Amino acid sequence: MKALIWIIGTAAVLLFIIGLVVKTLGFLLGVAPVLIVVALGLLLLKRSRARRIPR
């Protein structure tokens, strides 16, 4: 009976950790496109400033 409690407890902890990881990955997948667009915008802004004609 004690072994069964340990197995169920271990399974519960593992499933809890897996649930947190999946939720975190879902959040990161939602934020990643926004960060990519911001990074590309900053890159294009930096490159456009470098092409200005010097005085």
MOPAC internal coordinates of N, CA, C and O (Angstrom, degrees):
PM7 1SCF
backbone

  N    0.0000 0     0.00 0     0.00 0    0    0    0
  C    1.4476 1     0.00 0     0.00 0    1    0    0
  C    1.5382 1   110.96 1     0.00 0    2    1    0
  O    1.2310 1   120.92 1   141.62 1    3    2    1
  N    1.3383 1   115.85 1   -38.38 1    3    2    1
  C    1.4561 1   120.15 1   179.84 1    5    3    2
  C    1.5345 1   110.77 1   -65.23 1    6    5    3
  O    1.2310 1   120.64 1   141.75 1    7    6    5
  N    1.3305 1   116.38 1   -38.25 1    7    6    5
  C    1.4643 1   120.52 1   178.84 1    9    7    6
  C    1.5239 1   110.69 1   -65.22 1   10    9    7
  O    1.2310 1   120.29 1   142.89 1   11   10    9
  N    1.3153 1   117.04 1   -37.11 1   11   10    9
  C    1.4624 1   120.87 1   179.01 1   13   11   10
  C    1.5235 1   110.71 1   -65.10 1   14   13   11
  O    1.2310 1   120.25 1   140.37 1   15   14   13
  N    1.3153 1   117.12 1   -39.63 1   15   14   13
  C    1.4724 1   120.97 1   177.62 1   17   15   14
  C    1.5259 1   110.21 1   -64.01 1   18   17   15
  O    1.2310 1   119.86 1   137.92 1   19   18   17
  N    1.3362 1   117.88 1   -42.08 1   19   18   17
  C    1.4593 1   121.26 1   177.48 1   21   19   18
  C    1.5258 1   111.71 1   -63.01 1   22   21   19
  O    1.2310 1   120.22 1   138.23 1   23   22   21
  N    1.3217 1   117.18 1   -41.77 1   23   22   21
  C    1.4725 1   121.22 1  -179.96 1   25   23   22
  C    1.5265 1   109.82 1   -64.79 1   26   25   23
  O    1.2310 1   120.13 1   134.34 1   27   26   25
  N    1.3228 1   117.35 1   -45.66 1   27   26   25
  C    1.4717 1   120.57 1  -179.91 1   29   27   26
  C    1.5295 1   110.05 1   -65.84 1   30   29   27
  O    1.2310 1   119.86 1   138.94 1   31   30   29
  N    1.3196 1   117.87 1   -41.06 1   31   30   29
  C    1.4683 1   120.67 1   178.52 1   33   31   30
  C    1.5180 1   112.21 1   -63.79 1   34   33   31
  O    1.2310 1   120.74 1   136.54 1   35   34   33
  N    1.3220 1   116.20 1   -43.46 1   35   34   33
  C    1.4629 1   120.77 1   178.24 1   37   35   34
  C    1.5233 1   111.18 1   -63.60 1   38   37   35
  O    1.2310 1   120.59 1   137.07 1   39   38   37
  N    1.3318 1   116.49 1   -42.93 1   39   38   37
  C    1.4669 1   120.43 1   178.42 1   41   39   38
  C    1.5248 1   110.61 1   -63.37 1   42   41   39
  O    1.2310 1   120.08 1   140.53 1   43   42   41
  N    1.3236 1   117.46 1   -39.47 1   43   42   41
  C    1.4671 1   120.87 1   179.51 1   45   43   42
  C    1.5267 1   111.06 1   -64.33 1   46   45   43
  O    1.2310 1   120.58 1   136.85 1   47   46   45
  N    1.3318 1   116.50 1   -43.15 1   47   46   45
  C    1.4678 1   119.87 1   179.33 1   49   47   46
  C    1.5250 1   110.53 1   -65.42 1   50   49   47
  O    1.2310 1   120.06 1   136.96 1   51   50   49
  N    1.3251 1   117.50 1   -43.04 1   51   50   49
  C    1.4703 1   120.74 1   179.03 1   53   51   50
  C    1.5220 1   111.43 1   -62.82 1   54   53   51
  O    1.2310 1   120.18 1   136.35 1   55   54   53
  N    1.3211 1   117.26 1   -43.65 1   55   54   53
  C    1.4655 1   120.14 1   178.99 1   57   55   54
  C    1.5284 1   111.18 1   -65.86 1   58   57   55
  O    1.2310 1   120.35 1   144.66 1   59   58   57
  N    1.3198 1   116.93 1   -35.34 1   59   58   57
  C    1.4653 1   120.65 1   176.58 1   61   59   58
  C    1.5252 1   110.69 1   -63.56 1   62   61   59
  O    1.2310 1   120.45 1   134.56 1   63   62   61
  N    1.3301 1   116.75 1   -45.44 1   63   62   61
  C    1.4695 1   121.27 1   179.38 1   65   63   62
  C    1.5221 1   110.44 1   -64.60 1   66   65   63
  O    1.2310 1   120.29 1   137.29 1   67   66   65
  N    1.3266 1   117.05 1   -42.71 1   67   66   65
  C    1.4703 1   120.33 1   178.71 1   69   67   66
  C    1.5258 1   110.36 1   -63.04 1   70   69   67
  O    1.2310 1   120.14 1   140.08 1   71   70   69
  N    1.3272 1   117.35 1   -39.92 1   71   70   69
  C    1.4644 1   120.76 1   177.40 1   73   71   70
  C    1.5156 1   112.16 1   -62.15 1   74   73   71
  O    1.2310 1   120.27 1   138.63 1   75   74   73
  N    1.3301 1   117.09 1   -41.37 1   75   74   73
  C    1.4611 1   120.02 1   178.02 1   77   75   74
  C    1.5217 1   111.53 1   -64.98 1   78   77   75
  O    1.2310 1   120.56 1   138.87 1   79   78   77
  N    1.3284 1   116.53 1   -41.13 1   79   78   77
  C    1.4621 1   120.57 1  -179.96 1   81   79   78
  C    1.5281 1   110.47 1   -64.11 1   82   81   79
  O    1.2310 1   120.41 1   136.71 1   83   82   81
  N    1.3264 1   116.83 1   -43.29 1   83   82   81
  C    1.4649 1   120.28 1  -179.67 1   85   83   82
  C    1.5237 1   110.60 1   -64.69 1   86   85   83
  O    1.2310 1   120.37 1   139.45 1   87   86   85
  N    1.3319 1   116.90 1   -40.55 1   87   86   85
  C    1.4642 1   120.16 1   178.69 1   89   87   86
  C    1.5291 1   110.48 1   -64.97 1   90   89   87
  O    1.2310 1   120.33 1   139.87 1   91   90   89
  N    1.3349 1   116.98 1   -40.13 1   91   90   89
  C    1.4592 1   121.21 1   178.98 1   93   91   90
  C    1.5195 1   110.69 1   -65.94 1   94   93   91
  O    1.2310 1   120.36 1   137.17 1   95   94   93
  N    1.3277 1   116.92 1   -42.83 1   95   94   93
  C    1.4648 1   119.84 1   178.40 1   97   95   94
  C    1.5173 1   111.40 1   -63.79 1   98   97   95
  O    1.2310 1   120.31 1   142.06 1   99   98   97
  N    1.3197 1   117.02 1   -37.94 1   99   98   97
  C    1.4616 1   120.32 1   176.49 1  101   99   98
  C    1.5229 1   111.23 1   -61.93 1  102  101   99
  O    1.2310 1   120.52 1   137.90 1  103  102  101
  N    1.3266 1   116.60 1   -42.10 1  103  102  101
  C    1.4643 1   120.70 1   177.59 1  105  103  102
  C    1.5237 1   110.67 1   -63.27 1  106  105  103
  O    1.2310 1   120.61 1   135.27 1  107  106  105
  N    1.3383 1   116.44 1   -44.73 1  107  106  105
  C    1.4672 1   120.00 1  -179.25 1  109  107  106
  C    1.5248 1   111.30 1   -65.42 1  110  109  107
  O    1.2310 1   120.26 1   143.25 1  111  110  109
  N    1.3249 1   117.11 1   -36.75 1  111  110  109
  C    1.4626 1   119.57 1   177.07 1  113  111  110
  C    1.5245 1   111.45 1   -66.81 1  114  113  111
  O    1.2310 1   119.98 1   152.14 1  115  114  113
  N    1.3125 1   117.64 1   -27.86 1  115  114  113
  C    1.4607 1   120.62 1   176.15 1  117  115  114
  C    1.5182 1   112.27 1   -77.24 1  118  117  115
  O    1.2310 1   120.30 1   146.68 1  119  118  117
  N    1.3233 1   117.02 1   -33.32 1  119  118  117
  C    1.4670 1   121.42 1  -176.94 1  121  119  118
  C    1.5261 1   111.41 1   -85.62 1  122  121  119
  O    1.2310 1   119.91 1   150.63 1  123  122  121
  N    1.3240 1   117.78 1   -29.37 1  123  122  121
  C    1.4687 1   121.83 1  -174.77 1  125  123  122
  C    1.5262 1   113.40 1   -55.85 1  126  125  123
  O    1.2310 1   118.36 1   133.51 1  127  126  125
  N    1.3403 1   120.74 1   -46.49 1  127  126  125
  C    1.4799 1   118.59 1   179.54 1  129  127  126
  C    1.5243 1   112.72 1   -60.60 1  130  129  127
  O    1.2310 1   120.17 1   143.10 1  131  130  129
  N    1.3233 1   117.29 1   -36.90 1  131  130  129
  C    1.4656 1   120.13 1   178.70 1  133  131  130
  C    1.5270 1   110.02 1   -64.95 1  134  133  131
  O    1.2310 1   120.50 1   136.05 1  135  134  133
  N    1.3249 1   116.64 1   -43.95 1  135  134  133
  C    1.4636 1   119.80 1   179.34 1  137  135  134
  C    1.5260 1   111.73 1   -64.95 1  138  137  135
  O    1.2310 1   120.10 1   143.57 1  139  138  137
  N    1.3207 1   117.41 1   -36.43 1  139  138  137
  C    1.4669 1   120.72 1   178.04 1  141  139  138
  C    1.5199 1   110.20 1   -65.40 1  142  141  139
  O    1.2310 1   119.93 1   137.20 1  143  142  141
  N    1.3292 1   117.73 1   -42.80 1  143  142  141
  C    1.4704 1   120.84 1   179.54 1  145  143  142
  C    1.5282 1   110.26 1   -64.37 1  146  145  143
  O    1.2310 1   120.14 1   138.30 1  147  146  145
  N    1.3249 1   117.33 1   -41.70 1  147  146  145
  C    1.4731 1   120.28 1   178.43 1  149  147  146
  C    1.5238 1   110.43 1   -64.24 1  150  149  147
  O    1.2310 1   120.14 1   136.48 1  151  150  149
  N    1.3294 1   117.35 1   -43.52 1  151  150  149
  C    1.4627 1   120.45 1   179.93 1  153  151  150
  C    1.5226 1   111.22 1   -63.52 1  154  153  151
  O    1.2310 1   120.07 1   137.33 1  155  154  153
  N    1.3296 1   117.47 1   -42.67 1  155  154  153
  C    1.4663 1   119.94 1   178.01 1  157  155  154
  C    1.5241 1   111.23 1   -65.02 1  158  157  155
  O    1.2310 1   120.32 1   140.51 1  159  158  157
  N    1.3173 1   117.00 1   -39.49 1  159  158  157
  C    1.4609 1   120.21 1   177.34 1  161  159  158
  C    1.5124 1   111.98 1   -61.80 1  162  161  159
  O    1.2310 1   120.48 1   135.63 1  163  162  161
  N    1.3315 1   116.68 1   -44.37 1  163  162  161
  C    1.4700 1   119.94 1   178.23 1  165  163  162
  C    1.5202 1   111.55 1   -65.71 1  166  165  163
  O    1.2310 1   120.25 1   142.49 1  167  166  165
  N    1.3313 1   117.13 1   -37.51 1  167  166  165
  C    1.4572 1   120.39 1   178.07 1  169  167  166
  C    1.5253 1   111.14 1   -64.13 1  170  169  167
  O    1.2310 1   120.55 1   134.50 1  171  170  169
  N    1.3295 1   116.55 1   -45.50 1  171  170  169
  C    1.4679 1   119.88 1   178.62 1  173  171  170
  C    1.5269 1   111.21 1   -65.42 1  174  173  171
  O    1.2310 1   120.14 1   142.69 1  175  174  173
  N    1.3260 1   117.34 1   -37.31 1  175  174  173
  C    1.4589 1   120.64 1   178.14 1  177  175  174
  C    1.5241 1   110.82 1   -64.60 1  178  177  175
  O    1.2310 1   120.35 1   138.56 1  179  178  177
  N    1.3215 1   116.94 1   -41.44 1  179  178  177
  C    1.4583 1   121.31 1   179.09 1  181  179  178
  C    1.5291 1   110.60 1   -65.20 1  182  181  179
  O    1.2310 1   120.75 1   137.70 1  183  182  181
  N    1.3241 1   116.18 1   -42.30 1  183  182  181
  C    1.4674 1   118.98 1  -179.81 1  185  183  182
  C    1.5182 1   111.90 1   -68.41 1  186  185  183
  O    1.2310 1   119.72 1   144.02 1  187  186  185
  N    1.3163 1   118.15 1   -35.98 1  187  186  185
  C    1.4596 1   119.86 1  -179.80 1  189  187  186
  C    1.5329 1   110.78 1   -69.39 1  190  189  187
  O    1.2310 1   119.93 1   147.85 1  191  190  189
  N    1.3153 1   117.74 1   -32.15 1  191  190  189
  C    1.4706 1   120.43 1   176.97 1  193  191  190
  C    1.5185 1   111.06 1   -70.24 1  194  193  191
  O    1.2310 1   119.63 1   150.16 1  195  194  193
  N    1.3133 1   118.32 1   -29.84 1  195  194  193
  C    1.4600 1   121.48 1  -178.56 1  197  195  194
  C    1.5310 1   111.32 1   -72.68 1  198  197  195
  O    1.2310 1   119.40 1   159.76 1  199  198  197
  N    1.3219 1   118.76 1   -20.24 1  199  198  197
  C    1.4669 1   121.93 1  -176.77 1  201  199  198
  C    1.5160 1   113.52 1   -91.25 1  202  201  199
  O    1.2310 1   119.55 1  -176.18 1  203  202  201
  N    1.2994 1   118.47 1     3.82 1  203  202  201
  C    1.4626 1   120.24 1   179.59 1  205  203  202
  C    1.5234 1   110.37 1   -66.77 1  206  205  203
  O    1.2310 1   120.90 1   -32.37 1  207  206  205
  N    1.3034 1   115.89 1   147.63 1  207  206  205
  C    1.4592 1   121.07 1   179.75 1  209  207  206
  C    1.5262 1   108.81 1   -77.82 1  210  209  207
  O    1.2310 1   120.06 1   -54.56 1  211  210  209
  N    1.3104 1   117.49 1   125.44 1  211  210  209
  C    1.4756 1   119.70 1   179.54 1  213  211  210
  C    1.5192 1   111.08 1   -67.99 1  214  213  211
  O    1.2310 1   120.48 1   -29.71 1  215  214  213
  N    1.3122 1   116.69 1   150.29 1  215  214  213
  C    1.4801 1   120.63 1  -178.71 1  217  215  214
  C    1.5056 1   111.86 1   -81.38 1  218  217  215
  O    1.2310 1   120.10 1   180.00 1  219  218  217

